[in-house]
């Protein structure tokens, strides 16, 4: 069970990193449109799912 919690934590961090960098990348145009778009949220969910899949534990030996 400890592995699942660590996988969840790392996947959430990856998703939050995408949201953070996606939101701060649009701040150069001023105050308007400085929120998080739906595309950034979708990419964050895809990245979190990919990280969850890639760091799964291997088969038991």
Residue pairs with C-beta under 8 A, 6 or more apart in sequence:
3 57
7 52
7 55
7 56
8 52
10 51
10 55
11 48
11 49
11 51
11 52
11 55
12 48
14 47
14 48
14 51
15 44
15 45
15 47
15 48
15 51
16 44
18 40
18 43
18 44
18 47
18 48
19 36
19 40
19 41
19 44
22 36
22 37
22 40
22 43
22 44
23 34
23 35
23 36
23 40
26 33
26 34
26 37
27 34
